[in-house]
Amino acid sequence: MMPARTALARPPAAVRLDRLPIAGFHRDIVKLLAYIFFFELGDLNSFAFAAPGVRQEWQLSLGAISTITSAAFVGMLWARRRAAGSPTGWAGNARSSSRPCGIRRSR
């Protein structure tokens, strides 16, 4: 009969993961995320650059500018939910959550 292992006999998962080498796949993922993040920040910063001029030209309050900014984020969420094709927008569609987001069965 083998002795039962204790939690102390095995190093934590984080320690084991830290010892793994970084491969080309990991570098490619980081580059892809940096690319996406760059354009996402560009989208947000373009309105941040334009907001003072829009506010002055249209005599908007800070509350109106914050509402516009919030509407942009709500629009992003709405578009993501529409793209997913489900009422909840977070997984599959309403009939089956086993299919990946955005993939529908052909009829």
N, C-alpha and C positions, 0 to 999 in steps of 0.2 A: 504494500500500500504506500502510495506517495504522500509525503507530508503536504499539508495545505500551505499554499503560498500566502504570505502576508503582504500588505500594501507597501511595507518598507523594503521588501526584497526587490521590487521593480522600480526603476526610475520613472518619474512622471513623464507624461507624453511630451510636454514642452521641452524637456531636456533631450529626449530622443530626437525630436524634430529639429532642434538647434544643431544637432550633429550632422544632419543631412546636408549634402552639398547643393549649391544653387546651380541649377541646370539652365540650358538655353531656353527651355520652355518657360521657366520662371522669369527670365529676363524679358522674353517676348510679352508675357502677361503684364509686367510692370510697364513696358513701353506702350502697350495698348491702353492701359488705364491712364497713363500720363497724357496720351493723345486725347482721350475722351474728356478727361478733367480739364485740359487746356481749353477745349471748345466750350465746355459747360461754363467755365469761368468767363470766357469771352462773351458769352451770351448774357450772363448776369452783369458783367462790368460794362457792357455797352449801354445798358439802361442806366446804370449808376452814373455813367458819364453824361448821358442825355437828360437825366431827371432834373437837374437844376435849371437847364434851359427850358424844358417843357413846363416846369413849375412856374417859372417867371413869365413865359409867353402866355400860358393859359390861366394864370393867377390861381394855381391849385394850392391847397394846403398840404402840409406834411402828411396828414391823415389820408388825403386822396392819393398821394404818391405811394404811401404804404399799402393802400388798397390795391393799386395797380400792380405793385410788386407781388403782393399775395395772390392776386388773380393769375399772375404768370405761373406761380407754383401750383395753384389749383388746376390750371390748364394743363400743365405737364402731367399731373396725376391723372386727370381725366383722359388725356390722350393715351397714357400708359394702360389705363383700364380698358379703353376702347380697343387698343391693340391686342390685349390679352383675350378679348372676346368672351369674358365671363361677367356675370353680375357682380362678383366680388373683385374681380380683376387680379387676384393674387395667384391663382393656380388653375390651369386648364380651362375648361368651360363648365357650365352648370351640370351637364350630363355625366361627365367623367373627369375626375381630377387626376387620372393616371397619365393623360397625354400632357406633354409640355405646353407651357403658355403659348398662345398664339397659333397653335397647330390644330386645325380642325379636320375632322373626317369628311371626305368628299361624299356627296350624296348620290 
